[in-house]
Amino acid sequence: MRIKLIAFIVILLLTPAHAGLWEKITTMGVKTVTPTSEYLIETPGWNVRVYEWTPADNPNTRCLFAAGSQKGGVACYSIND
């Protein structure tokens, strides 16, 4: 009986309908923060998306995350300078 239960759970987890299940389990209880600003930068052939936010533990800092078709990166800077 135990082997059948384990096999059922494995099959259930491998189905495409549960592709995001592992992410939901591992991030359960983690607070989701909405960016303060998000926008696209028009560049030929790159589809660059930018997200800006202020870190919860440092309100004097502004961070940006830029993600493109090929690369992405994060930069933070002080807003008091």
C-alpha positions, 0 to 999 in steps of 0.5 A: 500500500505504501509503494502505491501511495509513493508512486501516486504522489510521484506521478502526480508531481510529474504531470504538467498541470503541476509544473509550478507546484514545487515553486509554490511549496518552496516559497510558501509563506514568503511575502510577495512585493509589488514593484514600485515601477515597471516598464519596457525599454524599447530597443531593437531586438531585445525586449528589455523589462525593468522593475524598480523597488525600495528594499524593505530593510533599507528605505534609502536605497532604490533597486532596479532589475532589468531583464532582456532576451539574453541577459539581466541584472540588478543594480541598487543605489542610494537615493540620498546622494 
